């Protein structure tokens, strides 16, 4: 429980696809993620891939977000190629428009980062569009630090890292 709310995750299943389709069609998600049909096809394609972890973020038992994370070398991307083995990348969005900008994304992402750190993940990265200030602010609140502007196949992005504390 955080701030009077219960947060959690469950793995994406085929029964979540209609909800994901509706979320991808919302103007805020489409603005940053692109064509809803294309994105849904990618999500469906990755459902059976053990290298991709796809989650529904929950708020008080209600689905509100999509989060996916993967080992960066499983999906080679030039801007992530120098990260250490075991580093993971994360992508996410809040799917319920009335809950965007309320702090839930930062709390879900922070919770996930801590869970991954407890599993031994030392570096978690995310690369939002430079113009997506709302997302960038949420990621900073979740514990990510901006490390500069980079070029990706999709265009410019801000590379951000959550680095778990090391054991002394």
C-alpha positions in Angstrom: 0.0 0.0 0.0 1.3 3.4 -1.0 -0.4 6.7 -0.3 -3.7 5.0 0.6 -3.7 2.9 -2.5 -2.9 -0.6 -3.3 -0.7 -1.2 -6.3 0.2 -4.4 -8.0 0.8 -6.2 -11.3 -0.5 -9.2 -13.2 0.8 -10.7 -16.4 -0.9 -9.8 -19.6 -3.2 -12.5 -20.8 -5.3 -12.8 -24.0 -8.3 -11.6 -22.0 -6.5 -8.3 -21.5 -6.3 -7.6 -25.2 -9.6 -5.7 -25.6 -8.6 -3.4 -22.7 -5.2 -2.8 -24.2 -6.7 -2.1 -27.6 -9.0 0.5 -26.0 -6.1 2.1 -24.1 -3.9 2.3 -27.2 -6.8 4.2 -28.9 -6.9 6.9 -26.3 -5.5 10.2 -27.6 -2.7 10.5 -24.9 -1.4 6.9 -25.5 -1.7 7.2 -29.3 0.2 10.4 -29.2 3.3 8.8 -27.7 3.0 5.2 -28.7 1.7 5.5 -32.3 -0.7 3.6 -34.4 -2.9 1.5 -32.0 -3.3 -1.4 -34.4 0.4 -1.7 -35.0 1.2 -1.5 -31.3 -1.5 -4.0 -30.4 0.0 -6.4 -33.0 3.4 -6.0 -31.4 2.0 -6.7 -27.9 0.3 -9.8 -29.2 3.4 -10.9 -31.0 5.5 -10.6 -27.8 3.0 -12.4 -25.5 4.6 -15.8 -26.1 8.1 -14.5 -26.0 9.8 -15.4 -22.7 12.2 -12.5 -23.1 9.4 -9.9 -22.8 7.6 -9.4 -19.5 4.2 -7.8 -20.1 2.3 -6.5 -17.1 -1.0 -4.8 -16.3 -0.5 -2.2 -13.6 -3.2 -2.3 -11.0 -4.6 0.4 -8.7 -6.9 -0.8 -5.9 -7.6 -4.0 -7.9 -8.4 -2.0 -11.1 -6.3 -2.2 -14.3 -4.9 1.2 -15.1 -1.5 0.7 -16.9 0.5 -1.3 -19.3 4.2 -2.0 -18.6 6.6 -4.2 -20.5 10.3 -4.8 -19.7 13.0 -6.9 -21.3 16.7 -7.6 -21.2 18.3 -4.9 -23.4 20.4 -7.4 -25.4 17.4 -9.6 -26.2 16.1 -6.7 -28.4 19.4 -5.1 -29.7 19.1 -1.4 -30.0 22.1 0.7 -30.8 21.5 3.2 -28.1 21.4 0.4 -25.4 24.2 -1.8 -26.8 26.8 -0.6 -24.2 24.7 -1.4 -21.2 25.8 -4.4 -19.1 24.4 -7.9 -19.5 21.2 -8.1 -17.4 20.3 -4.5 -17.8 16.6 -4.1 -18.6 14.5 -1.6 -20.6 11.0 -0.7 -19.6 8.1 0.9 -21.6 4.8 1.9 -20.0 1.7 4.0 -20.2 -1.3 4.8 -18.1 -4.4 3.6 -20.0 -7.1 5.4 -18.1 -7.2 9.0 -19.2 -8.7 10.3 -15.9 -5.7 8.8 -14.0 -2.9 10.4 -16.1 -0.9 13.0 -14.1 -2.1 11.7 -10.7 1.2 10.0 -9.7 0.1 6.4 -10.2 2.6 5.8 -13.0 5.5 6.9 -10.9 4.4 4.7 -8.0 3.9 1.6 -10.3 7.3 2.2 -12.0 9.1 2.7 -8.6 7.5 -0.5 -7.3 8.6 -2.4 -10.4 12.1 -1.0 -10.2 12.4 -2.1 -6.6 11.1 -5.6 -7.4 13.6 -6.0 -10.3 16.4 -4.7 -8.1 15.5 -7.3 -5.5 15.8 -9.9 -8.3 19.3 -8.7 -9.1 18.7 -6.2 -11.9 21.3 -3.5 -11.5 20.3 -1.2 -14.4 16.9 -0.4 -15.6 16.4 2.1 -18.4 13.7 4.0 -20.2 13.8 6.3 -23.2 10.9 8.7 -23.4 10.4 11.2 -26.2 12.0 14.5 -25.2 8.7 16.3 -25.6 6.9 14.0 -23.2 7.5 16.1 -20.2 4.7 14.5 -18.1 6.3 11.0 -18.5 9.8 12.3 -17.9 8.6 13.9 -14.6 6.9 10.7 -13.6 10.1 8.7 -14.3 12.2 11.1 -12.2 9.7 10.7 -9.3 10.0 6.9 -9.7 13.8 7.2 -9.2 15.1 7.5 -12.8 17.9 10.0 -13.7 18.2 11.6 -17.1 21.5 10.9 -18.8 21.1 12.9 -22.0 19.5 13.1 -25.4 20.1 10.1 -27.7 19.0 9.2 -31.2 16.9 6.0 -31.7 15.3 4.5 -34.8 12.0 6.2 -33.7 13.7 9.6 -33.3 15.2 11.5 -30.4 14.8 10.2 -26.9 16.0 11.0 -23.4 17.9 8.1 -21.9 17.1 7.6 -18.2 18.4 5.1 -15.7 17.2 3.7 -12.5 20.2 2.2 -10.8 19.6 0.2 -7.7 21.9 0.8 -4.8 24.9 -1.5 -4.6 25.6 -3.7 -1.6 28.6 -2.6 0.4 
